[in-house]
């Protein structure tokens, strides 16, 4: 076997393995987490609209309370997303050895 033949054979194997693992969702959110994040997003928007309406009516204390509830929900939503990001793992096919590697999707910032 020539070097050229070996390289072509490895390229085919790598391509086949990459197709096997297919495209992956890199968000790391489970279906339950996605639903919870979606629900929280809707509730946050409703509370922000409520706070704005109360502010226009002159009810400053109630508007601030609604706004603080929205901020608390934002923090909860962000915590869920960050937890999913730090625990997300995906498969990667090494382009040299044709081996699978599991990589943690840890944010660096």
N, C-alpha and C positions, 0 to 999 in steps of 0.2 A: 504494500500500500504506500502510496506517495503522500507527502505532506498535504498536497492540495486536496486529495481525496479525504483525508482525515478531517481537514478543516470544513469541507462541504458536509461531511457526515455530522459533525458536531453542530454546524449551523442548522441543519434540518432538525436535529434533536432539540436544540434550544427553542426553535420556532414551534415545534410540536408541544413542548412543555409550557411555553407561554400561552399558546392557544388553549391548552388543557386547564390552566388556572383561570383564564379568561379575565375580562375586566372586573375590577373589584371596587366596591363602594368604600371610599376612604374616609367617610364621615365617622364611622365607628358607632353610630347611633343604632340601637335596636329599634324594632317597630314600636315597642312601648315607649321608649325614650322619645322617638320622633313624634308620637301622638301627644306626649306630655309637653314637649317643646312647642308644638303647634297650638295646643290649648293655652299654654302660658302666654304665647305671643298674642293670641286673640284677646285674652283677659287684660294684658298690658295695654293694648290699643284701646279697649273699652274704658279702662280706668283713666287713660290719658285724655280721652274725649270727655269723660265725665269731669275730670279736673278742670279742663278748659272751660266747659259749660258753667261749672260752679264758679270759676274765677270771673267769668263775664257777668254772672249774676251778683257778684260782690260777696259771695260766701268764701272768703279767703281761707278760713280754718278748714272747712270741708274740702276745699280744693287741694290744700297742702296735704291733708290726710290721704286723699285719693292718689296724689302724686307719690307720696311715700310708699303706699301699697304697691304702686306700679314699679317703683324702684326696687322694692323687696322681691317682687316677682322676676324682674330682670336679672337680679343677682342669682336667684334660684335657677333660672333658665341657663345663664352663663355657666353656673356650676355643673349642671347636667352635661352641657356641651363639652366643657373642659375635661370632665371625668371620662367621657366617651373618647375624647382625643388621646388622652394619656394611656388608655387601656386598649386602643385600637391596634390591631396587628394585621399585617397582610403578607401574602406570599410573594416572593421575588425569585426569579430564575437567574442564577449566575450565568453570565454570558461567556464565561471561560470554562467552567467545570460542568455546567448543565445540572447543578444541584439546586434544590429548593432551599430558600432561606426565609425564615419568618422575621419580619422587621416590625419593631414597635414604631408607631406613628407618634412620636413625642415632639410637641411643638418646642421650638427653640427661641421663643421670644415672648 
